[in-house]
Each structure stands twice: as C-alpha cells, then as structure tokens.
Amino acid sequence: MAGRFVRGVVVGGLSVSPLSGGGARPLMLSSSLAAAYVGITGGLASGRRLVGYGSVTLRGVSLPAGTPPLIGRPAWVGIAYASTRPVAYSCPAMVSGTPPGSSGAPQPIDTAVVFYGNGGDGAVLYSTGGSLPCGGIAKPAVSPAEGLVSVPWQQAGPVGLSTRISYVVPSCASLSGVDAGGNVHTGIYKVDVTVAIPFDRAGCKSVVTRTTTVNVYPPDAGPGAPPPPSSVMLEHSSLPELAPQGFRPPGFEEP
C-alpha cells in the first residue's frame, strides 16, 4: 500500500516487516524513484518483482565493508523471485535428465536489493542461493549493488569492423557491456554502451573519459557465415527512458 509493506515477507535470510512513519518519501525516496532504482539494478532475477519500504533484517551472510548492520533497519527493498518456468541450458556434463550434483526438487535462486541510505545512496544485492542450472548449489551471498545505465559515446578512431569509441562516465563506473546490432548487407550498426554505477556513490564525484572497442563482425565467423560488410557506419542506439536521478549520463541535467 503506497509503496509500503503491509505484511511480513521472508526470502531466504532476508525478512521485511511493515514499518510506519518516514513521511511521504522515506529515506528521501518516493515509491516511483525506488521502483526505478530497482529497475536498473544489475543482477536481479528476471521473475516477478516486489518493491516497498519496510524494516529489514538480513542474516546468514557477511555484509560488504562499510555496510551498516541490517537488523531492523528502515530500507526500500526490491525482491525478485526467480522464474519457475523450465529453461533449457547446455550442460556438457549431463548424461541424463538430472544435472550432476543435484538431488530432489530444484531450489530457485531469488534475489533482492536493499536501499539503506538516504536518496538510495548505499545498497546491497542479496542472493538466497539455490540450485545452479548445470548442477551444484550456490550459497547465499551479498555484494554492493550497482545500477546499469546506457551512456552516450563518440567515435575515437577510424570506423571499421573493429572501431575504438570513447565515453564519459563517473569515475566509479565500470563497463558492463558494448552491444552492436545491425545488418551485414547495409553495414549500418546501432551501438549501445552500458556501464555499472555503484549505488554507494561516495567515489562518483568526478567524471572520466574511457575508451573501448566495438566489434561488428566476429573474427572467427566460421564456414557458411555471410561475408563481412564492405563498409561500416555506426549509429547511437535509442537510449532507454532517462535514467533515474543520480544515474544520469554526464551532461544530462538533474530535475
């Protein structure tokens, strides 16, 4: 109700209880901005999600350095329940219908992000642990949470099958991925650069220019692959809706 938990929820070693007070924007976050932060959090499961404000307790895992104790702490929480639909995986060690090292019913791995700081400045990503797709069990784990956002880029070298590009990011950001999609017949490719920015933004005060390489055609395409394009043109992909406040690409104004 209004972005708050109205009954207790338990996911692995994480429990969330209803919590009154905090005003209309607990921890300086509205429910819509908290949901937007959950939406860009890297590492969350892709199943059903639940977002709300409540009292959080996390047990059974060691917290990252600098994280305050999460025992009855007010926080915004995004819980992602792993999908229970069957998914096909390529597991070379499988010789039967049961992955090696598994026993009994599989245990889905649910994940959650806990925003414990004002304005979302400070968050951890929690995994309940469970059954791995190709056998074995993953233990519960927690790590600093990061937001994934697309950033503008500029060509930094001659364009071709492999092209250097540059992009400007907060100094604390790390490159998450470079995607190039296009057509070998036209040679036109749309490029997207995604970076990971920690929700603990203490080290994000300055911006830096970095470079990376865009490859539009695999060097080992193999027999039967179409020939590479004779010429290449790179375009910016359509950026998603403007990243939430605090995660705008450099040069984008905050509201």
Disulfide bonds with the S-S distance in Angstrom:
Cys91-Cys134 1.89
Cys172-Cys204 1.71
